[in-house]
Amino acid sequence: MIVDVKKSAEQKMQKSLEALKVDLSKVRSGRAHTGFLDHVMVDYYGTPTPIKQVANINLIDSRTIGVIPWDKKMANAIEKAIRESDLGLNPMTSGETIRVPMPALTEERRKELIKVVKHEAEGVRVAMRNIRRDANTQLKELLKSKEISEDDERRAQDDIQKLTDRYIIEIDKVLQVKEAELMAV
């Protein structure tokens, strides 16, 4: 019973941390990343389709993404979809490859992005604390129904608190790495 509560809490915390990492990977730094184009939808013969389902996406260099359409007729539609997305990118077609250069970030934009990143991290910290609260509530219910002793409940709450602290430290580490990445020129 206690093991199940702890295991459930840890799984939820791990998922929250992974979600943060995915969200932060989408925040643009000066470097190119193929994940930037994940949410771009292309008009594929009348159907909105994710770009990665109609083309190969790779890195040409650290500041340029290459998009190679599987259907050569789709090049113009893909270029248009990238240009019209909210990413502020300006793709160029050269032969069969669509080159998407990443513009350099201004100091002001970097600071705005750091605020966004900190806000995301704080949201995940709140989620961690909510997971801790839910686990502690489950432990109290087990105590109330006399399935566990008070000592067991107290020990389990301490373990869950340690788990929460460990994941919050992980969040801080991920946040520091992303801040350093954003501030690197």
N, C-alpha and C positions, 0 to 999 in steps of 0.2 A: 504494500500500500504506500508506504513512505517512499520506497524506491521508485514506484510508478510516478508519484508526484514530482520527485526530483528529476527523473528522466524526462518527463513531459516538459517541465520548466526549462531544462537545458536544451531540448530540441527546439523549443520556441525561441529561446535566446539565440541559438545558433542560426536559425532561419532569419531572425531580425538582423543579425550581424551580416549575413550573406546579402540580404536585401540592401543594406546600407552600402556594401561594397559595390554592388551592381549600380545603384543610384549614383554613387560618386564617380564611377567609371564613365558615366554619361556626361559629367560636368567637364566642359572643355578646358584643357590646358593648352599650352602652345604646341603640344605634340599631337600627331594624328593617331586616331584609334578607330578601328573598323566598327566598333560599337556605336559610333556617332550616327551612323546611317540606319541603325536598326529600326527606328520608328518611321522612317521615310516610306511613304506609300506611293507606288507607281501605278498609273492607269494602264493595266495590262489587258488590252482589248475590251475595255469597258468595265473591268473589275479592279477595284483598288487592291493591290498586292504588295506585301513587304518587298523592299528592294533586294533583300538577300535571297528571295525566291525566284528572281528573274536574272540575277547576275552574280558573278564571282566578285567578292570584295577583298582587296588585299592592300598592304602598305607598300608604296613605291619607295618612299624614304620616310624619315621621321616626321616630316611635315606635309606629306602628300598621300592621299588615299587613291587607289586605283580601282575603278569599277569596270568590269568587262562583261557586257551583256551576253547572254546565251543566244538570244535572238537579235541579230544585228539591227533589225528594224526598230528595236526598242531603245536604241541609244539616245535619240532625241527626247523621248518620253522620260527616260531616267534622268537625263541632264535637267530637264524642266522641273521634275519632281524635287530634285536636290536643290535647285535654285529657289524654288517657291517654298521650301520647308522653312521652319522657324530657326534654322541653324546659322543663317547668315553666311552661307558658303557660296562660292562662285565657281562651279565646275567648268572645265574646258574639255572638248572632245579632240583627241589626237589619234586618228586612225580608228581602231576598234576600241581603244581604251578611253574611258572618261577619267580625267585627272581632276582630283578635288584637293586643291591646296588649302592648308589651314592658315588663316590669317593670324598674325602675331597679336597677342593681347596687350591692351594698354594697361598702365598701372591702375587706373580707376576701375577698369573692368575686372582686373584681377582681385581687387579688394571687394567688389560686389560679389564675385564668385565665392570668395572665402566666407562672406556672410551667409550665402546660400548653403555652402557646405556645412558651416557650423550649425545652421538651423536644422538641416537634415540629421546631423549627428545628435542634436538635442532631442529631436523627435524619436530617435531610436533609444536614447537613454530613458525617455519617458515610457516607451514600450517595455523596456527591460524592467523598470520599476512596477509597471502594471502586471507583468508576468510574475514578478516576485509576490505582489499583493495577492494575485489569484492563487498561487501555490500555498501561501500562508493561510488563505481562507479555506482551501481544501484540507490543510492540516488541522485547522480548528474544527472543521466538520468531523474529521476522523476522531479527534479527541472527544468531541461532544457525543458522538455515537459510541464512545468507549472502545474503539478499535485499536487505539494507541494510548500510551501513557503520557503524562505531562512531560516527563523527561525526554521521551522520544520526540514529542512535538517540539520542544525547545531545541534539541540537537538538530532536528531537521530544519527548523527555521534558521539556525546558525549556518547550516550547510548551504541553504538557499541564498542567504545573505552573502556568503563567500563567493558563491557562483555568480551572483549579480555583480559583485565588486570586480570579479575577474573579467566579466564581459564588458563592463564599463571601461576598464583599463584597455581592453582590446579596441573599443570604439575610439578612445582617445588616441591610440597608436595609429589607427587607420586615418583619423582626422589629421594628425600631425603630418603623415606622409602626403596626404592630398594637399594640405596647405603648402608644404615645401615644394610640391610639384607645381602648384599654381604660381608660386612666387618666383620659380626658376625662370630666368629670361632666356 
